[in-house]
Amino acid sequence: MNKLIHLFKFDAKLLGYLYSFPFVIYVLCMLLMLSFAARSNDPFMPYIVVQGIAVPIAGWHIVFLYNSLYEEGATETLLPYYRKVFFIDIIRYAALHGTFVFLLVGLTVWLNGTQFFTVPLIIHLMMLFIFYQIVGLAVLSAVRSLDVALAIIAMYTFMEVATQGTFMPWPHIFIFREPVDSISMFLPLFWLIIGVFLSIVQIWRTFK
């Protein structure tokens, strides 16, 4: 436990103000959810905040940390270290951010009732969380630029959430309304599985 606390403290010192950024977003998510619940009768509005803002932001701590790999001249020096701690980093940050997402899910249940989360929706949320935990690192390792990686994922996520999956015929991974048939649930899960698989392959190629 002391070692984990030390690792988190070290990361916080390393990242500075960036370390607190996801936690500020979680607070904003809570306020948005309460606001949407008060103004709209659509039960999916608070949940869209969870899946469209909180879950994507949950994967950026690890990206901020591993960005140092791609600073000039640092790759050969830092790669052996990151190979040793990679799985520990993934697990501890997935657990940390999973806790905050779970709290927001609890708020969704409080707003919409326990019947809101069906088994398919729970499976989708879990897959979405896993996807965003690793896709940022996968894109970063491919493009070797934090700015480009942020731009790619932020643009896709923003366009999906802002247009509720209607902007372009690219792979859609979010669910913005109650599924009316099996296809509307199958396709997001299918693309999430493909995305997770490709991310794992890219990360393995980088850290093997």
Buried (B, 14 or more C-beta within 10 A) or exposed (E): EEEEEEBBEEBBEEBEEBBEEBBEBBEBBBEBBBEBBEEEEBBBBBBBBBBBBBBBBBBBBBBBBBBBBBEEEEBEEBEEEBEEEBEEBBEBBBEBBBEBBEBBBEBBBEBBEEEBBEEBBEEBBEBBBBBBBBBBBBBBBBBBBBEEBBEBBBEBBBBBBEEBBEEEEEBBBBBBEEBEEEEBBEBBBEBBBEBBEBBEEBBEEBBE
